[in-house]
Amino acid sequence: MRYAYLGPEGTFTEQALLQLPSASTPDARRVPCATVDAALAAVRSGSADAAVVPIENSAEGGVSATLDALATGDPLVVVGEMLVPITFVLAAPRGTALGEVRAVGTHSHAWAQVRGWMAKHLPQASYVPTLSTAAAAAGLAPDRAAAEPSPYDAAVCAPLAATVHGLEVLASDIGDDAGAVTRFVLVTRPGATPPATGADKTTVVLYQRADHPGGLLELLEQFAARGVNLTRLESRPTGEGMGRYCFSVDVAGHVADERVGEALMGLRRVCADVRFLGSYPRADRLPATVAAGTRDDDFVAAREWLRSVRG
Ligand SMILES: O=C(O)C(=O)Cc1ccccc1
């Protein structure tokens, strides 16, 4: 198996990938990519079998690059998810004092999570965006004296990235939210859906037929009427013009669950398009709460009753 991921070595995405036992076997190849788009393109083209990319951040919300790349283009599906607790350090070439840091390089989602710390400790420092936190660390030389000029003096990255790139840690645990977690997804080309486990999620992108009052309510009631709980809902621009949005939704349950299947059929009828992005086991293993009247048996019994009354 060849696993593409948002690299280089030392990213939080790599930590998510390493949670998969199958990514550490002798015949597994880990392929670092510079961007989420490049990692997903590697799967689409067949140069990788699967990709791990960030999708949702407890502080910054959805990762737009991932949501948009999955919502459009050749179909891809999510077959797994991983949660990674996020701890940031400020790392710099040996011999750098905190007071000398004028510019800080990091990934935009990392910057959003250390804004409070920066405002307090480095209020004058400017932000230099990099493609990942580990790319920021890789852009700094371990030794200040030998350093090539860099557009920033320090990087916000994972403790591991500071070690891998031989940098000195100027400050640890600089995240504003000590409990920050990022959710990553394992993505493949469409194939067999992972079997239902009783603690699953399903991801879909919903495209409305036409904008109208109550349009979102019409989509949501398909879930509500079948007792399907939403765990994420985001609107994303479709790219067709101002005010044109699609909805990216995660729900508790598997496409093989009757209530989820019935909700998807309802959506298929009322939407212009429903892009199925997969059913996969939940990282937190939390089983869905299924209300009376929405269990598989209830749907089967109702269908049998209808058949009988139709004669
Ligand atoms: O840049 C990284 O290390 C990533 O994996 C993306 C990211 C950035 C910040 C928080 C979580 C994931």
The ligand as an SDF file (V2000), in Angstrom:
LIG
                    3D

 12 12  0  0  0  0  0  0  0  0999 V2000
    0.7380   21.2000    9.1390 O   0  0  0  0  0  0  0  0  0  0  0  0
    0.5240   20.1130    9.7050 C   0  0  0  0  0  0  0  0  0  0  0  0
    1.3060   19.5810   10.5070 O   0  0  0  0  0  0  0  0  0  0  0  0
   -0.7350   19.4270    9.4180 C   0  0  0  0  0  0  0  0  0  0  0  0
   -0.7930   18.2260    9.4810 O   0  0  0  0  0  0  0  0  0  0  0  0
   -1.9520   20.2810    9.1980 C   0  0  0  0  0  0  0  0  0  0  0  0
   -2.3970   20.7740   10.5300 C   0  0  0  0  0  0  0  0  0  0  0  0
   -1.9960   22.0190   10.9680 C   0  0  0  0  0  0  0  0  0  0  0  0
   -2.4030   22.4640   12.2330 C   0  0  0  0  0  0  0  0  0  0  0  0
   -3.1930   21.6740   13.0280 C   0  0  0  0  0  0  0  0  0  0  0  0
   -3.5770   20.4270   12.5800 C   0  0  0  0  0  0  0  0  0  0  0  0
   -3.1890   19.9680   11.3260 C   0  0  0  0  0  0  0  0  0  0  0  0
  1  2  2  0
  2  3  1  0
  2  4  1  0
  4  5  2  0
  4  6  1  0
  6  7  1  0
  7  8  1  0
  7 12  2  0
  8  9  2  0
  9 10  1  0
 10 11  2  0
 11 12  1  0
M  END
$$$$
